[in-house]
Amino acid sequence: MGDPYPLTPVDVEPVQTKHRTIKTAIPHPASIPLLERLRELEPACMEGQPPILWDHGQGASIFDAWGNKWIDFTSGVLITNAGHGRKEMIDAVTKQAQTGLLTSYCFPTQARIRFVEALQKLAPRPDDKVMLLSTGSEANELSIKLARENARRLGKSNPVFVTFANAFHGRTLGSQRAGGIPPLKEWIGYADEHFVNVPFPDGGVRSRPEDNDFSAFEAALHRQGISPDRVCGVMTETYQGGNSTFAPVEYMQKLRVWCDHHKAVLVTDEVQAGFGRTGKFWGFEHYGIKPDLIACGKGVSGAMPLSAVIGRRDLMDQFGPGSMTSTHSGNPICCASALAHLELVLKENLTERAAHLGVVFQGKLDAIKDRFPDVILARHGKGLVASLHCVKPGSREPDPHLAWTVVGLAVQAGLLLFAPVGFGGASVKLCPPLVIPEDALTEGLEVLEAAFAHALEGQAVVK
Ligand SMILES: Cc1ncc(COP(=O)(O)O)c(C=O)c1O
């Protein structure tokens, strides 16, 4: 596929509703030289999103500088759970910045103490510890490190770390290695037998029916010649981000028991799922399990570059003073903002809100799927995250062209979506801020439905 979103202004139907304004060509002609300049300065990997020059945000709305306004179904990339432009967060950043303390390395600050304390209260065990970092990848890397060190302490020989097919855990070396998407790992150029993938039980999107039973986990290890006592850790996204797919509850409960039995550390990557997104505060609550380590990113701060690992005291305390650090760990501005965000998530009951609005959201998406059954294979998700998997008519073959077209048309009509992900690059992912007003949510879904209808115009699949 060529450039899916060329830098060419398209004259579109003007839109003026309570939640959307589109009154110029999209992308705006004046934005073109700026976007072109960015393309000259940055590597090509930074392209790929619909070419909207973000100017400001408020709640569940994103604005450009020319009066266009979108309903945001991206939350950045599942970051802004409490919405964009929250005064409480801006005030917290401003107040902290005005102290003159913009950074502190690992020296203690009040901002860090307050945020770590608030996070710790949400941990699965009362004596869990919290370490702050900067990115989701870094949180996953640290989780891998803690699991491997634990294996060393236990005297496990030749330990392996197990993750799932199609998983995404980040783009740094270790986190990418742990991921389960082979093309993303080709650049590494060599295999590492100490990382092993097993099939993800996604209920049939890409898994075989038999992969959804826990026996498939053990069988996959056996097939790869791994005896269970070599496994130092198992890490899974609580739902797989690419397709918003959850594992069966029974599978995850058996995995918990299996990890305990074999002294393997169970890590849930909550980078997308945590902080209310799925209608539970933590995604793992859907399974009724407690992980040993939780890797947090994105919604942990609601805006700022901050991540965290929360977990079992004995695992977290394995490295001595000064031997497991990160330069921006617990940056005071990030901590102040993240605390204000977390307080909003809790005070405004945004987890319950995601669960409640999720019923409307997932129900309407099912209706859209039912309207276009030949080209939408499935809808997956919980709470306020979902994916629609686009396929070539009447087949299971992913149709990235349709997905990209739908995203492009939605953006031109005032619904902000990011580029398709997952399942053959053909999954339209939808994840509004948890504060989205209900009428904005339903309006956005109507725009999405119209985008499908428009994309399929003239084709027999429109029902
Ligand atoms: C599930 C999951 N884990 C880890 C990451 C990596 O986070 P970051 O981009 O902050 O390194 C992502 C990012 O999209 C993610 O979705």
The ligand as a MOL file (V3000), in Angstrom:
LIG
                    3D

  0  0  0     0  0            999 V3000
M  V30 BEGIN CTAB
M  V30 COUNTS 16 16 0 0 0
M  V30 BEGIN ATOM
M  V30 1 C 0.5760 -3.2300 25.5850 0
M  V30 2 C 1.7410 -2.3010 25.3800 0
M  V30 3 N 2.8920 -2.5510 26.0330 0
M  V30 4 C 3.9570 -1.7470 25.8780 0
M  V30 5 C 3.9220 -0.6640 25.0330 0
M  V30 6 C 5.1260 0.2010 24.8820 0
M  V30 7 O 4.9400 1.4190 25.5330 0
M  V30 8 P 5.8610 2.6690 25.1570 0
M  V30 9 O 5.5210 3.0630 23.7540 0
M  V30 10 O 5.4860 3.7150 26.1710 0
M  V30 11 O 7.2700 2.2230 25.3040 0
M  V30 12 C 2.7500 -0.3700 24.3430 0
M  V30 13 C 2.6870 0.7870 23.4360 0
M  V30 14 O 1.8580 0.9100 22.5730 0
M  V30 15 C 1.6310 -1.2180 24.5160 0
M  V30 16 O 0.4810 -0.9850 23.8760 0
M  V30 END ATOM
M  V30 BEGIN BOND
M  V30 1 1 1 2
M  V30 2 1 2 3
M  V30 3 2 2 15
M  V30 4 2 3 4
M  V30 5 1 4 5
M  V30 6 1 5 6
M  V30 7 2 5 12
M  V30 8 1 6 7
M  V30 9 1 7 8
M  V30 10 2 8 9
M  V30 11 1 8 10
M  V30 12 1 8 11
M  V30 13 1 12 13
M  V30 14 1 12 15
M  V30 15 2 13 14
M  V30 16 1 15 16
M  V30 END BOND
M  V30 END CTAB
M  END
